[in-house]
Amino acid sequence: MGSGSSKTTSIEAQRFLACPTPDAWLDNALANLPTLLVDHANCEKKAAGTALGLLYRYVDKPSLLQKLSRLAREELRHFEQVLELMEEQGIDYIHLSPGRYAGSLHRLISREEPQRLVDSLLVSAIVEARSCERFQRLSDVAPAPLAEFYGRLLTSEARHFRDYLKLAERYADAPLTPRLERFLAVEAALVTDGDSTFRFHSGPLAD
């Protein structure tokens, strides 16, 4: 898929989200490129784990199994690609504590079915959309090797966002809008409020 199509899919993800990434976060990213890449690797690994977890839990849903099997493979390939880029840049893969982003969103997920499945899919769609939006922003400002890498990831990340959203629509037994708007509002606060720790999905560092 060409650059024009990648840009279109990125715009779709941006319109889905409640707000853009603050410019201050981009400044933090450029000042913390090793941390950005290490945490990005962690995010890809966790995304694959999320997809696999859903595959194990919902074995009676063929459409979900097909979509998420492919998605898990792609997330693991992205994990490998981030590791390769880190090696080229001389960056060690070290332990990083998790940020507040994913945990805060997952606490919103219902514990009752079928809402638990739908909420899990909605949260995953939001995370993928934010990743896509940040890939686009980084591809515009990061140094050449990273900018090119993030530009290449745009298409698959946007597809993941759409796949999760379509699956949520398929399995929902009530309108998605109220739940989705609540999740998007929380997500917007997480990426715009001042953060104590820089991570791939954090807010800008507080002064």
C-alpha positions in Angstrom: 0.0 0.0 0.0 1.4 3.4 -1.0 2.1 6.4 1.2 -1.2 8.0 0.2 -3.2 5.1 1.5 -1.1 5.0 4.7 -1.9 8.7 5.3 -5.6 8.1 4.7 -5.7 5.2 7.3 -3.8 7.4 9.8 -6.4 10.2 9.4 -9.2 7.7 10.0 -7.5 6.7 13.3 -7.0 10.4 14.2 -10.7 11.2 13.7 -11.7 8.2 15.8 -9.7 9.5 18.8 -11.0 12.3 21.0 -7.8 14.4 20.8 -4.4 14.5 19.1 -1.1 13.7 20.8 0.3 16.9 22.4 3.4 18.4 20.8 5.1 18.3 24.2 5.0 14.5 24.1 6.8 14.6 20.8 9.5 16.8 22.3 9.8 14.2 25.1 10.0 11.4 22.6 12.8 13.0 20.7 14.7 13.6 24.0 14.2 9.9 25.1 14.5 7.8 21.9 16.0 4.8 23.6 13.1 4.7 26.1 10.7 5.2 23.3 12.0 2.2 21.4 12.2 -0.1 24.4 8.7 0.7 25.5 7.5 0.4 21.9 8.9 -3.2 21.9 7.0 -3.8 25.1 3.8 -2.5 23.6 4.1 -4.8 20.5 4.7 -7.8 22.8 1.7 -6.9 25.0 -0.5 -6.4 21.9 0.3 -9.9 20.7 -0.4 -11.2 24.2 -3.8 -9.4 24.3 -4.8 -11.0 21.0 -3.7 -14.4 22.1 -5.5 -14.1 25.4 -8.8 -13.3 23.5 -8.1 -16.3 21.2 -7.9 -18.7 24.1 -10.9 -17.2 25.9 -13.4 -17.0 23.0 -12.9 -20.2 21.1 -16.5 -20.3 19.9 -16.1 -17.2 17.7 -14.6 -18.1 14.2 -14.4 -14.5 13.0 -12.5 -13.4 16.1 -10.2 -16.3 15.8 -9.3 -15.6 12.2 -8.8 -11.9 12.7 -6.8 -12.1 15.9 -4.6 -14.9 14.8 -3.3 -12.8 12.0 -3.1 -9.7 14.2 -1.0 -11.6 16.8 1.5 -12.7 14.2 1.8 -9.2 12.9 2.4 -7.8 16.4 5.1 -10.3 17.1 6.7 -9.4 13.8 6.6 -5.7 14.8 8.2 -6.7 18.1 11.0 -8.4 16.2 11.4 -5.3 13.9 11.7 -3.0 16.9 14.4 -5.2 18.4 16.3 -5.2 15.1 16.1 -1.4 14.9 17.3 -1.1 18.6 20.3 -3.4 17.8 21.2 -1.2 14.8 21.0 1.9 17.1 23.0 0.2 19.8 20.1 0.3 22.3 19.8 -2.5 24.9 16.5 -4.1 25.6 16.2 -3.4 29.3 13.3 -3.7 31.8 11.0 -0.7 32.0 8.1 -0.4 34.5 4.7 -0.1 32.8 3.1 3.3 32.4 -0.4 4.1 33.6 -2.1 4.1 30.1 -3.0 0.4 29.5 -3.8 -0.4 33.1 -6.1 2.6 33.4 -8.0 1.6 30.3 -8.3 -2.1 31.2 -9.8 -1.2 34.6 -12.8 0.1 32.6 -13.5 -3.3 31.1 -16.6 -5.0 32.5 -16.2 -8.4 34.2 -19.5 -9.6 32.9 -20.1 -11.2 29.5 -20.8 -10.4 26.8 -19.8 -6.8 27.8 -16.4 -8.0 28.8 -15.6 -9.1 25.3 -17.0 -6.0 23.7 -15.2 -3.7 26.1 -11.9 -5.6 25.5 -12.3 -5.1 21.8 -13.1 -1.4 22.2 -10.1 -0.8 24.4 -7.9 -2.6 22.0 -9.2 -0.5 19.1 -8.4 2.7 21.0 -4.9 1.6 21.8 -4.2 0.6 18.2 -5.7 3.9 17.0 -3.5 5.9 19.4 -0.4 3.9 18.2 -1.3 4.6 14.6 -1.7 8.4 15.4 1.7 8.5 17.2 3.4 6.5 14.4 2.2 9.2 12.0 3.4 12.1 14.3 6.8 10.4 14.8 7.3 9.7 11.1 7.1 13.5 10.6 9.7 14.5 13.3 11.9 11.6 14.2 15.5 11.0 12.8 15.5 9.2 9.5 15.8 5.5 10.5 13.0 5.9 13.0 10.8 8.1 10.8 10.9 5.6 8.0 10.2 2.7 10.3 7.2 4.3 11.9 5.9 5.3 8.5 6.0 1.7 7.4 4.0 0.6 10.5 1.1 2.9 9.8 -1.0 0.7 7.5 -1.0 -2.5 9.6 -1.6 -0.6 12.8 -4.6 1.2 11.2 -5.9 -2.2 10.0 -5.7 -3.6 13.6 -7.7 -0.6 14.8 -10.4 -1.3 12.3 -10.4 -5.0 12.9 -11.0 -4.6 16.6 -13.7 -2.0 16.1 -15.6 -4.2 13.6 -15.4 -7.2 16.0 -16.8 -5.0 18.8 -19.7 -4.0 16.5 -20.3 -7.7 15.5 -20.5 -9.0 19.1 -22.2 -6.1 20.8 -25.8 -6.6 22.0 -26.3 -2.9 22.7 -25.2 0.4 21.1 -21.5 1.0 21.4 -21.5 4.8 21.5 -22.0 5.3 25.3 -19.2 2.9 26.3 -16.9 4.1 23.5 -17.3 7.7 24.4 -16.5 7.0 28.0 -13.4 5.1 27.1 -12.3 7.8 24.6 -12.7 10.5 27.2 -10.5 8.6 29.7 -7.9 7.9 27.0 -7.8 11.6 26.1 -7.0 12.5 29.7 -4.3 9.8 29.9 -2.4 11.2 26.8 -2.8 14.9 27.6 -2.4 15.2 31.4 1.1 15.6 32.7 2.9 12.3 33.4 5.7 11.5 35.8 7.2 8.8 33.5 7.8 8.9 29.7 6.4 5.9 27.8 5.1 5.3 24.3 1.5 5.9 25.4 2.2 8.4 28.2 1.1 11.9 28.5 3.7 14.7 28.2 6.1 14.8 31.1 4.9 17.2 33.9 7.2 20.2 34.6 
